[in-house]
Amino acid sequence: MYRVHRYLTGERARRRDWPDEYRVHRYLTGETAGADAAHGAARTLHLGPLAGIGRTDDGSTRTAPDSTLPHVIDAEGLRLLLFGVAGAVVGLASDRLAARWPAHADGHVRGLDWRSVALPLAGAAAFVGLASRWADPRDVAVLGIYFAALIVLLATDLDQRILPDAVTLPLIPYAAALLLLGWDPLLNDKGMGLISGLIAALGAPAVLLLTSRLFGGGLGMGDVKLAVSLGLMCGIYLLIAGFLVASIVFAVLLLVLIGTRRIGLRSAIPFGPILIAAGVVATLLP
């Protein structure tokens, strides 16, 4: 192996002046052998960015073509991609869980249908939004658990219009513990965060029950229990803002479904998805 110093100029420096980092094959000196010499093949340096530099058989110098450094994968983009994949997996797993649990009265296990597509998409969108909005590992972890539970509830509500106690009840002490420990990312930097969470936890279910009685809605106790944990997690302002945004989105969606005759004016609409969307939106608001 030979070392070169300033090959482009053709200058031959003394061996002690040649830097160690530049090494090339014997071919650069024109000392080709065997079949390569017979065919007059041009030799090039294998030096990464310097690739393409070399001498042809007539002794002329070949310059390096324009080259760029290898593309570096954007770390943030990769992070969002991984969160999107994780959310899609959670959504699909929730759909398959809801097809079997809680057990259907007739013992039927639902196969793949539109929910098997909608839930992975919703999970991917929620987790990408989570990764975009929050960067602290602890915040991402506690909210990731919260999101996973909400996606499971969304799956069971879309499948059987049920919000199981096995999910809604544990969410209440989970949200309360985060609030009291100061680990709730939505409220821990707010001056009145603790009070806001407690008031929302009491006020949200009370308002839902009152409006349901006044307007004859089909509010279930699962919705009430979910509202308690949402209040503890989000506080007054974020819960109201999330609920307003979710209500507008669902109103537009319902109009589209009615217009396309997928549902009728008297079709029963589960309230749980609106609450779940409100909780997700509240988490992603600035």
N, C-alpha and C positions, 0 to 999 in steps of 0.2 A: 504493500500500500504506500502511496505517495501523498505528501502533504503539499498544499499550494498556498501561496500568499496572495498574489495579485494576478490571477490567471487571465482576467479579461484584457490586461495590458500586454500579456505575453512575457512579462518580466520574470526572470528566474532568479529568485533570491537564494542566498545561502541557506543551507539546511537549518541553521540555528535561528534564522529570522522567520521561519515558517510557523504560523500559529497552529496549535494543536487541534483547534476545533474544525479546521477545514481539511477534509480527507477525501481523496478521489481515487478512482480505480486507475490502474496502469494505462487504461485506454487513452487518457488525456494527453499523454506524451506521444501518441501516435504509434506506440509499440504494440500494435494489435497483432494477434497471432491466429493461426488456424483459419477456419472458414470465414471469420469476421473480416480478416484482412483481405481475403479474396473478394468478398462482396463489397468492400469499401464502406462498411456501415459507419455512420457517425456515432460518436460516443458522447454521452452527456453525464454531467455531475448528478449524483443522487444526494442533493443537499437541501431537500425541502423547497424553500422559496427560491433557491438558486438552480432548481431543476431546469434543464434545457440549455445550460451553459456548456460549451465544449468546442472541440475542434473537428472540423470535417476532414476528409482525406486530403483536400488540396491545401490544408494548413490554415484556412480562414477561420476566424472566430465566430461562433454562433452565439448570439446574445439570448438572454432569457426572455421568454414571452411574459406578457403581463399576467400576473397571478395574484390571487387573493388568499388570505389566510383561511383555513378551514372554518366553516360556519360553527359558531359556538351556540349551543342550545341555550335558549333563554331560560334561566332558572325559574322565574316567576311563571312563565308560560307552562313549563313542565309541572310546576306545583298545581296550577289550576287544572291542568289535564288530569293529574292524579286524583284530585278532589272530585272532578266530574265523574271519573270512572268509579270512584268509591260511592258517590251518591247514586249513580245508576245501579250499582250492585245492591245497595241498600233498598232502593225502590223495587227492584225485581224480587229480592228476597222477601220484602214486605208483601208484595202481591201474592207470591206463592204461599206465604204464611196465612194471609187472609183467606185464601181459597180453602184452607183446611181448619183454621181456628179463628174465632170460636166455632165449634163444630156446627155444621148446618143441621137443621131439624130433620131433613130427609137423608142425611148422611152423604149428600152429594159433594163432590170435590170439583170446583170449577176449573175448567181448562184455561188455556191462554186466550185472552180476548183484548179488547181495546185498553183495559186497565193495565194489562201487562206491558203496554207501550207507554201509557200516560204516566204511570208511577216511576219507571226508570228515568223518564225525561224530567219529571218534577224533582226527583231526587238529585239528578245531575245539576239542574239549575240551582237548587237550594244550596248544594255543597260548593258549587263554583262561586255563588254569591257570598257564602260564608268565608271562603278563602280570600276573596277579593276585599271583603270588608274588614276582616280581623286577621292580625298577624301574630299576636302573642300566642305561644303554644298552649298556655293554660286556657286562654279565652276560646281558642279554636276547639280544644278538647271538650270543655264543658258545654259549649254550644253545639258541638257535633253530636254529643249524646242527646241533647235536647231535640235537635233536628231529626235524629234517627227515630226517636219516640214519636214525634209528630208524623213522620212518614208512615210508620206502622199504623197509627190511628187513622190516617187518611185512607190507607188500604182497607182497613176493616170497615170504615164508614161507607166507602164506595161499594164494598162487597155485600155487607149485610145491614148497613145503617146502624152500626153498633160502635160505640167507643168503650172498649172493655175496661172494667175497673182495674184489671191487672196492669194496665198501662197508665190510666189517668190518675189513679190514687198514688202510686209511687212518684209521679211527677210533682205532686204537691210538696212533700218533704224535701225532694231534690231541689226544687226552686227555692224553698224557704231556707234551706241550708246555705245555698249559694248567696242568698240575700243577706243572711245574718253574718256569714263569714267574710263578706266583702269580696266575694269571688264572682259576683254577677257582673259580666262586662257591660250590661246595659244600664246598670244603676250605680255601680260602685264609685264612679267619679262624679255623681250628682250630689249636690248638697243635701237634698231632702230625699235621697234615693230610697232609704229604708221606709220612710213614711209613705212615699209614693207607691212602693210595692205593696205595702200592707193595705192601703186604701183601695188600690186597684183590685187586690185579691178579694176584698169584701164587696166592693161596689160592682165589679163586672158581673158576677153571677146574680146579684140582686137586680141589676138593670135588665138582664136577660129574662129572669123569671117574671118581672113586672111586665115587660113588653109582650111576653108570650101569653100572659093571662089577659092582657088588654086586647090583643089582636088575634087571640085564638090560635097562636102558633103551635107547632109540634115540637117544642123544645124538650129534649130528653135530659135526664139527670147526668148522663155522660157529658153532655155539653156544659152543664153547670160545673162539674168537677174539673173539666178542662179549663174553663174560664178562671178558676181559682189559681191554677198553676201559671196560666198566662199572665194574670195580674201580678203575681209575685215576681215573675221573670222580667216583665216589661215595664211595669209602672204605669201611671195614669196617661201621661202624654204619648208615649210610644204605642201603648195598646190602642188608644183612640185613633192615632194616626194610622197604625197598621190596619185597624178594622175599617176605616174609611176607604183606604186604598183597596183592600181586599173586596169590600162591598161593591165598589165601582167596577172592578174587574169582573166579578161574578155577575153583576147586573148585565154587563155587555155580553158575557158568555151565555147567559140565559136567554137574552134576546136573540142571539144567533141560533141557539138550539130550538127556540120556539119558531123562529122564522124558517128554519129548515125542517120543522115538524118532527124533530127528534124527541121533543117532549111537548106536552100540552099545558094549557093554562092551569089545569087542576092537578098536574103531576106533583107528587110529593118530592120536595127538594131537601136533602139533608143539610142541616145547619153546621155540622162539624167541619166540612171543608172550608167554610168561610172563616171560622175561628182559627183553624190550623194555618190558613194562608195569612191571617192577621198576625199570628205569632211569628211566622217566618219573615213577613215584610217588616214588622217592628224591629226584628233583630238586624235587618240589613239597612235600615234607615241611618243616615249620618247623625 
